[in-house]
């Protein structure tokens, strides 16, 4: 399991910010099951769903931002797990961009590639690899989304969600897999020891012009759309 506990440039769990957080939350004093549950809940609900400047940022930067999406929240989740001795790895995919419709709108959606880079974290506990994906969307955002689409009782795709049963989401970890975007997966890149290695082989490919637009315009519009949904409960902004 040593390979799944190593620090990397992206999984910088020895950084001052992450060590202070681990100490403040008392995570090292918990048993392994409670470590996973507590860190999972923190990343899901206290790090809001939103779009960072890049997938390649470190865990410390995600924590500093206070928000993230599948890849960046996964980086923070892995770093915190490894920082308290829980082995974990990353599984890479692409998802169809239709899953992002609603978070992405207008020209941002039109310019987005059909296949959007995606990942989830797999955690080793009691001899089993658990597939954890539902840390991506915070509970506040999801609750508001369910309120807006109150008549949806079956499958749902959009606004960062792709599930078969929108009313009965499996987003809490209790020795089970959790999913929130898996219904949109269209390519599987397999598992990697760390996001650094995954991103060396697979990443979001954009032209220089589109990358510039995403960094400086597109992601801000996407974050505004996400906040419009969440603001019914909390007045937050990125």
C-alpha positions in Angstrom: 0.0 0.0 0.0 3.0 2.4 0.2 2.5 3.6 -3.3 -1.0 4.8 -2.4 0.3 6.8 0.6 3.0 8.9 -1.1 3.1 12.6 -1.2 3.3 14.2 -4.7 3.5 17.7 -6.0 -0.3 17.8 -6.3 -1.0 15.7 -3.2 1.0 18.0 -1.0 -0.4 16.8 2.4 2.7 18.0 4.3 1.9 21.6 3.3 1.3 23.9 6.2 -2.4 24.5 5.2 -3.3 20.8 5.0 -1.4 19.9 8.2 -3.1 22.7 10.1 -6.5 21.5 8.9 -5.7 17.9 9.8 -4.6 18.9 13.3 -7.6 21.3 13.8 -10.1 18.6 12.8 -8.4 15.9 14.9 -8.6 13.4 12.0 -5.5 11.5 13.0 -7.1 10.6 16.3 -10.0 8.8 14.6 -10.2 5.2 13.6 -9.9 4.6 9.8 -13.6 4.4 9.1 -14.4 7.7 10.8 -11.3 9.3 9.1 -12.8 8.4 5.7 -16.3 9.5 6.7 -15.2 12.8 8.2 -12.8 13.8 5.4 -15.3 12.7 2.8 -18.1 14.9 4.3 -15.7 17.8 4.6 -14.6 17.7 1.0 -18.2 17.2 -0.2 -20.0 19.9 1.8 -17.4 22.4 3.0 -15.5 22.7 -0.3 -18.3 23.9 -2.6 -18.9 22.7 -6.1 -17.2 25.2 -8.5 -14.7 25.5 -11.3 -11.0 26.2 -10.5 -8.5 27.7 -12.9 -7.0 24.3 -13.8 -7.1 20.6 -13.0 -3.4 20.7 -12.3 -3.6 22.8 -9.1 -2.3 21.3 -5.8 -4.5 20.1 -2.9 -3.4 23.2 -0.9 -4.6 25.5 -3.6 -8.0 23.7 -3.8 -8.3 24.2 0.0 -7.3 27.9 -0.4 -9.9 28.4 -3.2 -12.6 26.8 -1.1 -14.3 25.2 -4.1 -13.7 22.6 -6.8 -15.0 20.1 -9.3 -14.5 16.4 -9.8 -10.8 16.5 -10.5 -9.7 19.2 -8.0 -11.9 18.2 -5.1 -10.6 14.7 -5.8 -7.0 16.0 -5.4 -7.8 17.5 -2.0 -9.7 14.4 -0.9 -6.7 12.2 -1.7 -4.2 14.4 -0.1 -6.2 14.6 3.2 -6.7 10.8 3.1 -3.0 10.1 2.6 -2.2 12.7 5.2 -3.9 10.5 7.8 -2.6 7.2 6.5 -5.6 6.1 4.3 -4.5 4.5 1.0 -6.2 5.8 -2.1 -5.9 6.0 -5.9 -7.5 7.9 -8.7 -9.7 6.6 -11.6 -9.8 8.6 -14.8 -12.6 8.9 -17.3 -14.4 11.3 -19.7 -18.0 12.3 -19.4 -20.4 13.6 -22.0 -20.7 17.4 -21.8 -24.5 17.1 -21.6 -24.0 16.3 -17.9 -22.7 19.9 -17.5 -25.6 21.6 -19.3 -27.1 24.1 -16.9 -23.9 24.8 -15.1 -22.4 25.5 -18.6 -24.7 27.7 -20.7 -24.6 29.7 -23.9 -21.3 30.0 -25.7 -19.4 28.2 -22.9 -21.5 25.1 -23.5 -21.2 25.4 -27.3 -17.4 25.7 -27.1 -16.9 22.9 -24.6 -15.5 19.6 -26.0 -17.9 16.7 -26.3 -15.8 14.6 -23.9 -15.0 16.3 -20.6 -12.2 15.0 -18.4 -13.4 13.4 -15.2 -12.2 11.4 -12.3 -13.2 9.8 -9.0 -11.2 8.6 -6.0 -11.0 5.0 -4.9 -10.3 4.3 -1.2 -8.8 1.2 0.3 -10.6 0.0 3.5 -10.9 -3.4 5.1 -9.7 -5.2 2.0 -12.0 -3.4 -0.5 -11.5 -0.5 -3.0 -14.5 1.8 -2.6 -15.4 4.0 -5.6 -16.2 7.5 -4.2 -17.6 10.1 -6.6 -20.4 11.9 -4.8 -18.0 14.3 -2.9 -18.1 16.4 -6.1 -21.4 18.3 -5.4 -22.1 19.8 -2.0 -25.3 18.9 -0.2 -26.6 22.6 -0.3 -26.3 22.7 -4.1 -27.9 19.3 -4.5 -30.8 20.1 -2.2 -31.5 23.3 -4.1 -31.3 21.4 -7.4 -33.8 18.8 -6.2 -36.1 21.7 -5.1 -35.9 23.4 -8.5 -36.6 20.0 -10.3 -39.1 18.8 -7.8 -41.1 16.9 -10.4 -38.2 14.7 -11.5 -38.6 11.2 -10.0 -36.3 9.1 -12.2 -33.1 9.7 -14.1 -31.6 13.1 -14.3 -28.7 14.5 -16.4 -27.5 18.1 -16.2 -26.1 20.7 -13.8 -23.2 18.4 -12.9 -25.4 15.4 -12.2 -26.0 12.1 -14.1 -27.9 9.6 -12.0 -30.7 7.0 -12.5 -32.7 8.0 -9.4 -32.7 11.8 -8.7 -34.9 11.5 -5.6 -32.8 8.8 -3.9 -29.2 9.8 -4.3 -26.4 7.7 -2.7 -24.0 10.4 -1.6 -23.1 9.3 2.0 -20.3 6.8 2.6 -21.1 3.9 4.9 -18.8 1.1 3.4 -20.4 1.6 0.0 -19.7 3.2 -3.4 -21.1 6.7 -4.0 -21.9 8.2 -7.4 -23.2 11.5 -8.8 -21.9 11.8 -12.3 -21.2 8.2 -13.3 -24.2 8.1 -15.6 -22.4 10.4 -18.0 -19.2 8.4 -18.4 -18.2 7.5 -22.0 -14.5 6.6 -21.7 -12.5 4.8 -19.0 -8.8 5.5 -18.6 -8.3 3.1 -15.7 -6.7 3.7 -12.3 -3.5 5.6 -11.4 -1.5 6.0 -8.2 -2.0 9.8 -8.2 -3.5 12.7 -10.2 0.0 13.8 -11.2 0.5 10.5 -13.2 -3.1 10.5 -14.6 -2.7 14.1 -15.9 0.6 13.2 -17.6 -1.3 10.8 -19.9 -4.8 12.2 -20.0 -6.1 15.7 -19.5 -8.6 18.2 -21.0 -7.4 19.2 -24.5 -8.3 22.7 -25.5 -6.9 25.1 -28.0 -5.0 28.1 -26.6 -7.9 30.4 -27.4 -10.5 28.2 -25.7 -8.2 27.6 -22.7 -7.8 31.3 -22.2 -11.6 31.9 -22.5 -12.3 29.1 -20.0 -9.8 30.5 -17.4 -10.8 34.1 -17.6 -14.5 34.1 -18.7 -16.1 30.6 -19.0 -15.4 29.3 -15.5 -16.6 32.5 -13.9 -19.9 32.3 -15.7 -20.2 28.6 -14.7 -19.5 29.5 -11.1 -22.1 32.3 -11.3 -24.7 29.7 -12.6 -23.8 27.3 -9.8 -24.2 30.1 -7.2 -27.6 31.1 -8.5 -28.8 27.6 -7.6 -27.1 27.6 -4.2 -28.0 31.2 -3.2 -31.5 30.3 -2.2 -29.9 28.9 0.9 -26.6 30.8 1.2 -25.3 34.1 -0.2 -21.9 32.8 -1.4 -19.6 33.8 -4.3 -16.3 32.6 -5.6 
